[in-house]
Amino acid sequence: MTLILTANPAFQRLALDELDQLIAALPRGEAVSPARPLANGVWLVEDAPFWDVGERWRKQSPIFVHHICPVQVTVPFTALPALQQAVAAELLGYFDATQPFSVQTRVLDDGPVKPYEVNNGLAEMIAAATQSPLNVRQPEQILSVIIAGGIAYLGVSWVEHNLSNWAGGVHRFARREGQISRAEFKLLEALAVFKITLPEGGRALDLGAAPGGWTAVLHQKGFIVMAIDPAELHPSLKKVVGIQHRRLTAETYLETISLPASPLAPFAIIVNDMRQDVRDSARMMVSYRPYLAEAGLALMTFKLPEQNPLALVEQGLAILRQAYRVAGVRQLFHNRHEVMVYLRPE
Ligand SMILES: C[S@@+](CC[C@H](N)C(=O)[O-])C[C@H]1O[C@@H](n2cnc3c(N)ncnc32)[C@H](O)[C@@H]1O
């Protein structure tokens, strides 16, 4: 079967390597056809065992691939009726009438049609023909439509096999009123992607907190936040009850709290978005481990260099494993040249 893989363009080569390695390790050990780009970061891979790949990645996610979907039908894109005919003729049998579905369309060409027009036009027809309930927010099965180079690629899959509930992994959040930085989306996306249920309140430690997007999110979620950064926080966070800021480096703050005279209740959550060498930042997290509650969790970004980023990811994870269980590593849609790491006490 053909599949379409999506990744951040800066990491697309690593994403394709992840696919190659997974397929080579499958019992059949199939060779993969060379991938063909449909757009920057979007690749068509022929003769790939989509179901095996989706099932493996459902259990253990890759780091760099954002999204995959199958292609069961390919038709020249002229107008919506051509797609409706193709779906009616070839894809209705893939739908489970008892499960909610959604249509997710990406148009990679310049404007032949709007994605929502395709979504609406196909969803209406599928709902009428299969009796499957349409549920755009929480679908179980997805018809993915990608229009590129005048061709429409269509495929039906369980959302669990797509690596993301969002078309192409493009995870959207509404802007919060008074939002401080786009970095907030990174934290929100990490909570969603790693399916994290936050502890109900308690103390949070934010290392590298300025200008304060993550601090604001954690505060909003009910935590008392200790924000550590030599730089200033956004003025709107000053004098907020429940947010304290120490204008220190994480290294200096650690010295102050590790004095015997300053016993400290453990933090329910530690986050770290410091712009720092991955290994130094990972070592810092190891040093902070005694201050994380046993039922707590930690999230950190690895800021990656252009050269050989994978080696650095592996070195960073090896350091973290001295003190934590690595519960997830993903290059998120809202990450720039970085990956998000989710840690639990061992
Ligand atoms: C990407 S910004 C953090 C953005 C923040 N998460 C937000 O949501 O607004 C990185 C921050 O790391 C801080 N930083 C770098 N090295 C640090 C260190 N050793 N200790 C504390 N903060 C550090 C920088 O001052 C900078 O404000």
The ligand as a Gaussian input file, in Angstrom:
#p B3LYP/6-31G(d) Opt

LIG

0 1
 C       12.871000      29.573000      24.809000
 S       13.020000      30.601000      26.198000
 C       11.801000      29.939000      27.262000
 C       10.387000      30.279000      26.855000
 C        9.381000      29.937000      27.910000
 N        9.191000      28.493000      28.027000
 C        8.021000      30.557000      27.646000
 O        7.037000      29.833000      27.525000
 O        7.935000      31.796000      27.596000
 C       14.539000      30.069000      26.889000
 C       14.922000      30.749000      28.187000
 O       15.975000      29.990000      28.785000
 C       16.680000      30.883000      29.609000
 N       17.934000      30.255000      30.046000
 C       19.009000      29.904000      29.316000
 N       19.965000      29.362000      30.118000
 C       19.438000      29.348000      31.366000
 C       19.934000      28.892000      32.639000
 N       21.138000      28.361000      32.749000
 N       19.138000      29.028000      33.708000
 C       17.911000      29.572000      33.601000
 N       17.394000      30.015000      32.427000
 C       18.162000      29.907000      31.337000
 C       16.830000      32.117000      28.738000
 O       17.077000      33.263000      29.546000
 C       15.472000      32.162000      28.040000
 O       14.595000      33.071000      28.678000

